[in-house]
Each structure stands twice: as C-alpha cells, then as structure tokens.
Amino acid sequence: MGHRRFGGFATSTLIAGAILWSFATTDVELSRLVSAGPRIADFLGRMFPPDPTVMAEIRKGSAETLRIAILGSLGAVILSIPLAILASETMVSRMVFGPVRALLAFIRAVPLILVAMLMVGAVGLGPLPGIIAVAFHATGMLAKFYAEAIDGVSRAPIAALESAGAGPLVRLRHAIWPQMAPVIARDTIFRFELNLRESLILGIVGAGGIGFYIQTYVRSFQYDKAASVTIAVVVMVMAIEAINVALRRRFT
Amino acid sequence: MTTAIRIDDLNFAHPGGSVPALERVSLTISTGESVALLGPSGAGKTTLLALLDGRLHGWRGRVSVLGAPLDPDQPPPRASRPDTGFVFQEFALVERSTVLRNVLNGRLGRMAPLRALLGSPRPHDLDIARTALTDCGIADLAERRVDSLSGGQRQRVAIARCLAQEPRLILADEPVSNLDPTRAGEVLAMLTGAAQARGATALFSSHQPDLARRFAQRIIGMRNGRIVFDVPTSELQDEATAALYREAEPMPGSGLRAVS
C-alpha cells in the first residue's frame, strides 16, 4: 500500500520533470507561432483547389504502392514462417528462441524509412528497395505474431486425436491447423494494412510508390497537385481500414 | 465372460516424482461391465486411466487392454487405438471448429490415412457421427462452434466424439466434474447408457460417491495410488467411502500431506 503510493508519487514527479526539462531546454520561440497562422493560411490557400489533372500520376503511384505492399508482405510471410518456428517457446529451446526473439525485437526497432534509405543506397531508386524494406521491417512483427500463434495452440486436442488413432500429419491438419489458421490470417491481414500505410510514404526517400509524387510536388511548390495526391492517400488509408475491419470480423 | 482389462501388480511413478503414482495395482474388468474409480484428487485415477489409454510409459507390471498386452515403453499400435475411447476431463476439443467437425475427429482413426488427412468423411462416418450427436442430445448443435457452447454442452460433444470412435472400451476421466449435480446425473446416465447399448465396457473416475453408486455396477476405491477396495455397488459400505476421503496422517519423513 505504502509502496504503491510512493510509486504513484515517483511517477508523477518523473512526468512533470520530463515536461519541464523539455520546455526549458528547447528553443521555443512562441513569437514564431504568431506569424505561423498567416503562413499556414497561405500554404493551404495555394493547395486549393486541388489540381485534378494529376489523376494519371495518382493511379500510377497508388498501383506501385499496392505492389510494394503486396510483394513486401509476401516476403515478410515467407521470412516469418521459419523465424516463427525458431522464436516459438514450444518448438525450440530457450537457447534458440531467446536470441531469435532478440533479433526480431531489433528488426522491429529499426524504422522502416531508415531501412528504405539504406536499401535505396544499396539497390538504387524504384520499388525494389521499398519491397525489400517492407519485407524486412514487417518480419520483425509478423514472425513474433506467428510464434505466438504456434505457442497458443492447445495441446489437449492434439493428445485427444492421437488417442483416437490419428497419425502426426492428420493431427497437424485437424488439431493444430484449425487452431492456428484464423490467428495467422488475422495477423497477416493486420500486417498487410500496416505495410500499405507505411509504404505510402516510402517514395519520399526514393523507394517507389505514391509518396514520390508528394515529395516532387512539394519540392517544386506545386501545392495544388500535392493536395490531390494527399487526398488520394487519405482516401486509400480509409478504404484499407474499412476493408480490414470487414476481413478481420471473419477471422475471430 | 471375456476380459476387457487385466492389470497385474502395476507400479508407476511420474518422471521426477518421488512418490509412486500407482502402487501394486491389480484388477480385472470383464467385457460390458460399468465400473467407477472413486477417490480423492491425487489418488491416481487419472494416471491409471491415461496409462490404460496407452499414453504413459515407463511403468512396471503387466497390463492388457481388450486382449492385447500394453508395452510399457511404447504407445499401442495406431490401428488398435480407436478401440479404446477416452473422455478427457477438460474436454480436449478443437474450440474453433464446429461440433460436427469435433465429433468427426473421433472417426479419423477409422479412416484410410489419405481420407483422414483430407478430412472427407464417408457417408458411413457421417451416419455414425450423427447417431453419436443424437445419443448425446446435441443433434441441434452440429453446426455450432465449440467456443460458443456451455460446459455441459462441451462435455456432451467430448462424449459424442468418443462414441464416434466406436470404442469397445470407454475410459472417462471425471466426465461430470465440471457440471452441476442435475446435469452430472444426466450426462453420466447418457454415457453409461450409450456404452451399454453398444456392448462397450465403461470405466469412469469420479470423486462423488453418490454418482458412482448410481451409475456403476462395481466401484473401485483408490487412495495414494493404491486400490483400497473393489466391490459390487450393492455391497459398498458408507464407512469404506468415508475412509477414502479421511484426512491422512502426515507420513513420517516425507514432509507430504495428502490433500483432503
């Protein structure tokens, strides 16, 4: 009880300290906020009306982003299957799953945009570095989810089928797979949604997709065209989310 | 009268366990008998049933089930396993699958390997599964997913899966311990009735003396891994069942106390 009260006090002090430290050590010139208003208004003014003549670019960029997300997700699924087995508590010893999980945590910690920049340096501009970056980055999460799906399988029905005379493959098909398949489907759809969202901006570092056009138009001060692309991105994200919600309902 | 189970001087300790789980157990059960294993938790009932199902190894003694000796170091041949049906205490069902799928899982050992792998039951398998569902009073639940069922319904699915195996011996580990008294009576009546209708031998464990009395012809009392009594139900004395559950004296030197 006393411990908990002290813990709460310590937490509050820590949060207050962090906020004060940030304020005190950042160059916050509040005067700049005053002049920001008109500038934002000017910026938004130049975005309107959005230029609808860039539909061709939007279509091309969206298709490429979609391809990057699909192929990147496929790569992540392929990489995740063996890694998930090696990260599973029930399949391998701690000597194996410990380091593999640490590796997956490391992969998750590397931001996608950083991987993409490295890949652009390694293989050049275009969708290929984007695909490789998405596959690498997504594996960190997907392999962890798959490993949890493997570990979440209840042993009892497997023993029951063995007792009923079912062989190992039949047990895999009728006791293990029905438990894992919906979880894996749900996790894969979820990761695909994230991949699609994240690959929308990959073009900013030259790794292909619709983000390339946002970057190009902003750099060349064609804000009306940038606005059109931005609206297209927002619509895509909302569409992905709606589709994903509908799909996920099927796999619970 | 043929013999369904024959056990001579069976001894078993769980790996790493210092106390024997089964000690000098001997018994014979004839075909068609309905027998209850009675005793407190930790008496060795579950261990004995799992061992008879061929799931435990490293025991000593002689055990034969349905006329075939069990190998103490190896699981029984797969072809013979459907003959012994097992009703698990925690049901052991595939939660995300339908009731019918789970009951058909009981047929897998009776199908050709490829058919079992593809999971395409013959009309004959479907007939047997449907009959098992009807006998267990859950024909209307066939297409429901198991994770949407109550405990009593799940217990019935577990029994239906066991019956779908067409077992000649039914082993049931505390088949009604998760149910309220009324349901427990109904389910045990159903289980023993279905066994009798099929000419199958039934051995079930219970920690409730009244249920054992109502549904078994013979009662075997167990405590601390040993058989304490083995009598026809009509001859069972209240004193004998009370002794099963009496608080144990602390065993000298072991530092262990029997759980009451």
Interface residues (C-beta under 8 A of the other chain):
Chain A: S154 A156 P157 A159 A160 L161 E162 S163 A164 G165 A166 G167 L169 V170 R173 H174 A175 P178 Q179 P182
Chain B: D53 G54 R55 P75 R78 A79 S80 R81 P82 T84 G85 F86 F88 E90 F91 A92 L93 V94 E95 R96 S97 R101 N105 G106 L108 G109 R110 P113 A116 L117 G119 R161 Q165
